[in-house]
């Protein structure tokens, strides 16, 4: 659920991106979009950044059995390239595991694309921001 309090950050991001998209014909061709999701064996997907927008609290509920079998999957897309999917062997993805995935699996596959690409990570959990961000700053000093 995306609360209205987060709207200013998303609006600011959109205001920053729109001129880049409008002024550079192929800007979106240079952006690597990435995301992750948890797939439960019982046909349920826990999309960590599901958004429900509204002025009132929306009573959205997604039932998931406790400790049900699941797998965490990450993938990235560039206009003509797919990186992944990457299936995490671990049930829970920690900052260390996520950073290992970036450094061992993802970054080597993007080496030939640098420095022209922008690596976008969507809704990375707070525990990943500093730790994984530190690792990515070395590889992508222009931003990620």
Buried (B, 14 or more C-beta within 10 A) or exposed (E): EBEEEEEEEEEEEEEEBEEEEEEEEEBBEBBBBBBBBBBBEEEBEEEEEEEEEEEEEEEEEEEEEEEEEBBBBBBBBBEEEEBBEBEBEEEEBBBEBBBBBBBEEBBEBBEEBEEEBBBBBEEBBEEBEEBBBEBBEEBBEEEB
